[in-house]
């Protein structure tokens, strides 16, 4: 979408919020394309699934995290080497009749700086076929990565003053993930 030569006294069809406040002419109005910047990889070991049961929103399950570590290709990254706090965390997911998992996990890491990084991840996981969806629901065998989609949005909170941490905490962070029978691995990206 492009607005060419729109003056500040443009027709009423142009929102006043799109016009420059100083009266200058707007020559283009093009949002920048987002870019993904690798942030860290999270490697988690998960415990056995606790099934709450059928609820009004699907089958509710709780999957505790046993251990986790953050890794970065840059060993100087403030995220690199962070470990899951002893208190752990869990994924409080629900699944629907089609096998889609709606994930909502909360956990915390101890950074090398000594600060605590709170992470909330939410997203979906679903099979590209009924068979893959069923295998994911049962969780007893590994499903080939190409047979399902597992994507997350992360909310990060921390009072660490490191610029990379501060930027990540106020940015949109997404992740692509894989699930093993007792593990989850995801690569987190900052959307720029």
ABEGO torsion letter per residue (X at the ends): XBBBGBBAABBAABBAAABBAAGBBBABBBBBBBBBBBABBBBBBBBBBBBAEBBAAEBBBBBBBABBBBBBABAABAABGBBBBAAEEBBBBBBBAAGBBBBBBBBBBBBAAGBBBBBBBBEBBBBABAAAAAAAAAGABBBBAAABBBBBBBBBBBABABAAAAAAAABBBBBBBBBBAABBBBBBBBBX
